[in-house]
Amino acid sequence: MDIQTELIYSSKLIVAFALGAAVGYERERAKKDAGLRTYGSIAMGACLFMIIASHLTTDNSAIARVMTGIITGIGFLGAGIIFKDVENKPKGLTTASTIWCTASIGIAIGLNMFVIAIVGCLILFFILELSHYAWYKNWKNKINSKSDE
């Protein structure tokens, strides 16, 4: 492998980390356990696995199997984050689902799908930012109070 290829691969890792870290930044602001370092490393790791797989082979089915392994592995990580609180309500669902989505952003970067990765990151960031707006909190409380009746 030549230095130019390695620099391209390295820049993909940086972009994947930056996009994951952007999502993680929001989670840090929301005072969640998984934050910038967690989300950044998940996106970067998923990207690295895809870079390695696509570098080793041109067989799309082999690359797809690596992607499937990432998706499954992140699913197990997410399952470990979800728990029930004292009221027996599930907690950690948003963190688990956004970790899963962040891995897909890394996969997209690893497969040269930069626009899709950026748009996915922006949508994910928007979803997480909703909880900071009063109109969303009011709407959510209204929905929850109707379901309690």
C-alpha positions as CSV (number, residue, x, y, z in Angstrom):
1,M,0.0,0.0,0.0
2,D,1.4,3.4,-0.9
3,I,1.4,6.5,1.3
4,Q,-1.3,8.3,-0.7
5,T,-3.7,5.4,-0.1
6,E,-2.9,5.4,3.6
7,L,-3.5,9.2,3.8
8,I,-6.8,8.8,2.1
9,Y,-7.8,6.0,4.5
10,S,-6.6,8.1,7.5
11,S,-8.6,11.1,6.3
12,K,-11.7,8.8,6.2
13,L,-11.0,7.8,9.8
14,I,-10.8,11.5,10.8
15,V,-14.1,12.3,9.1
16,A,-15.8,9.4,10.7
17,F,-14.5,10.3,14.1
18,A,-15.6,14.0,13.6
19,L,-19.1,13.0,12.6
20,G,-19.4,10.5,15.5
21,A,-18.0,13.1,17.9
22,A,-20.6,15.7,16.7
23,V,-23.3,13.3,17.8
24,G,-21.5,12.5,21.0
25,Y,-21.1,16.2,21.7
26,E,-24.9,16.5,22.0
27,R,-25.0,13.5,24.3
28,E,-22.3,15.2,26.5
29,R,-24.4,18.3,26.6
30,A,-27.4,16.2,27.7
31,K,-25.2,14.8,30.5
32,K,-25.4,11.2,29.2
33,D,-22.8,8.6,30.0
34,A,-21.9,7.8,26.4
35,G,-20.5,11.0,24.8
36,L,-18.0,12.4,22.5
37,R,-15.3,9.8,23.0
38,T,-17.8,6.9,22.8
39,Y,-19.6,8.0,19.7
40,G,-16.4,9.2,17.9
41,S,-14.7,5.9,18.5
42,I,-17.7,3.9,17.4
43,A,-17.9,5.7,14.1
44,M,-14.2,5.6,13.6
45,G,-14.1,1.9,14.5
46,A,-16.9,1.0,12.1
47,C,-15.1,3.0,9.4
48,L,-11.8,1.2,10.0
49,F,-13.4,-2.2,9.8
50,M,-15.0,-1.3,6.5
51,I,-11.7,0.2,5.1
52,I,-9.8,-3.0,6.0
53,A,-12.5,-5.2,4.5
54,S,-12.7,-3.3,1.3
55,H,-8.9,-3.1,1.1
56,L,-8.5,-6.8,1.5
57,T,-11.1,-7.9,-1.1
58,T,-13.3,-6.7,-3.9
59,D,-15.9,-9.4,-3.1
60,N,-19.0,-7.4,-2.1
61,S,-20.5,-10.3,-0.3
62,A,-17.4,-10.5,2.0
63,I,-17.5,-6.8,2.6
64,A,-21.3,-7.1,3.4
65,R,-20.5,-9.9,5.9
66,V,-18.1,-7.5,7.7
67,M,-20.8,-4.9,7.7
68,T,-23.3,-7.4,9.2
69,G,-20.8,-8.2,11.9
70,I,-20.5,-4.5,12.8
71,I,-24.2,-4.1,12.9
72,T,-24.6,-7.2,15.1
73,G,-21.8,-6.2,17.4
74,I,-23.1,-2.7,17.9
75,G,-26.5,-4.2,18.6
76,F,-25.0,-6.2,21.5
77,L,-23.3,-3.0,22.8
78,G,-26.6,-1.2,22.7
79,A,-28.4,-4.0,24.5
80,G,-26.0,-3.6,27.4
81,I,-26.9,0.0,27.7
82,I,-30.6,-0.5,28.0
83,F,-31.9,-1.1,31.5
84,K,-35.1,-0.6,33.6
85,D,-35.4,2.1,36.3
86,V,-37.1,1.8,39.6
87,E,-40.5,2.3,38.0
88,N,-39.7,-0.6,35.6
89,K,-39.5,1.8,32.6
90,P,-36.8,1.2,30.0
91,K,-33.9,3.7,30.1
92,G,-31.0,4.0,27.6
93,L,-33.1,3.4,24.4
94,T,-32.1,6.6,22.8
95,T,-28.4,6.1,23.6
96,A,-28.5,2.5,22.3
97,S,-30.3,3.5,19.1
98,T,-28.0,6.5,18.4
99,I,-24.9,4.4,19.0
100,W,-26.2,1.9,16.4
101,C,-26.9,4.8,13.9
102,T,-23.5,6.3,14.6
103,A,-21.9,3.0,13.5
104,S,-23.8,3.3,10.2
105,I,-22.2,6.7,9.7
106,G,-18.8,5.2,10.1
107,I,-19.7,2.3,7.7
108,A,-20.9,4.9,5.1
109,I,-17.6,6.8,5.4
110,G,-15.6,3.6,5.1
111,L,-17.5,2.8,1.9
112,N,-17.0,6.3,0.4
113,M,-20.6,7.4,1.0
114,F,-19.7,10.8,2.4
115,V,-22.9,12.7,1.5
116,I,-25.1,10.0,3.0
117,A,-22.9,9.9,6.1
118,I,-23.1,13.7,6.6
119,V,-26.9,13.8,6.0
120,G,-27.3,10.8,8.4
121,C,-25.3,12.7,11.0
122,L,-27.3,15.8,10.6
123,I,-30.6,14.0,10.9
124,L,-29.3,12.1,14.0
125,F,-28.1,15.4,15.6
126,F,-31.5,17.0,14.8
127,I,-33.4,14.1,16.5
128,L,-31.2,14.4,19.6
129,E,-31.5,18.2,19.7
130,L,-35.3,18.0,19.8
131,S,-35.3,17.3,23.5
132,H,-33.8,20.8,24.1
133,Y,-36.8,22.6,22.7
134,A,-39.8,23.6,24.9
135,W,-42.3,22.9,22.1
136,Y,-41.1,19.3,21.8
137,K,-41.1,18.8,25.6
138,N,-44.7,20.2,25.8
139,W,-45.8,17.9,23.0
140,K,-44.2,14.9,24.6
141,N,-45.7,15.7,28.0
142,K,-49.1,16.1,26.3
143,I,-48.8,12.7,24.5
144,N,-47.6,11.0,27.8
145,S,-50.4,12.5,29.8
146,K,-53.0,11.2,27.3
147,S,-51.6,7.7,27.5
148,D,-51.7,7.8,31.3
149,E,-55.5,8.4,31.3
